[in-house]
Every structure is written in structure tokens, then in C-alpha cells.
Amino acid sequence: MAQGSSFARERSPKDRRRSPRLPLQVPIFVRGLDPYGDEFLDLTKTLNISGVGACLASARALHLNQLLSLRIPAPSPSSSGVIPEASQPISARVVREHPVGDIHLVAVEFVKPLE
């Protein structure tokens, strides 16, 4: 195995990540309930994503353990049927939230890891 590969390196005890993060900015719809129990639907984006979670840049403050439904917008369906009409929603739970200026960096853990 090549020396510089991620497989050759041992994980340090400080590295709590179960899955490597990819720095991908993907638009994503976030659906949940606000503190008043009213449903919201926001369009935001990921800053990074892994098989078990993601970091979102949200205009809305979200709370620890809050359940969310995430959905990646899909392009218009093609007549060929090659492109799926929509992605399935991803259930996620807020594990961290940190305000930075007028946005909130929100770390979510997927209820079921991505395959």
C-alpha cells in the first residue's frame, strides 16, 4: 500500500470520525419543526458530507437532538427515465450547532448511514 494513502495511516484516538468527510457543497432542502411546532422548509447547502452525517450552513438556528428531513433537489425528470424524479428523504438528528455571523453551522448525524 502506498505510504501517503489514507489506508496506510492509523487513526489517532482523537479522530472520532466514523467515516471520512468530503468537502462538498450541495444544495439541500431541510424540513423540520420550529420551536412553536410549525413546520418549516428551508433551502440551504452542505459544507461537507460523509456516510454518517453532514455539516450544513443554515440561516435558521436548530436545536440539539432535533429531527430533520433532508432532501437533495433533483433536476427536472427526463423522458428517458434514466434520471430519478427525486431523491429519497434522509432522516437526520442535530448533534452540534454553532452560530457564525448570520448563519448557523449545523452538524447532523444521519439516522441511517448512507450506503
Buried (B, 14 or more C-beta within 10 A) or exposed (E): EEEEEEEEEEEEEEEEEEEEBEEEEBEBBBBBEEEEEEEEEBEBEBBBBBBBBBBBBBEBEBEEEBEBBBBBEEEEEEEEEEEEEEEEEBEBBBEEBEEEEEBBBBBBBBEEEEE
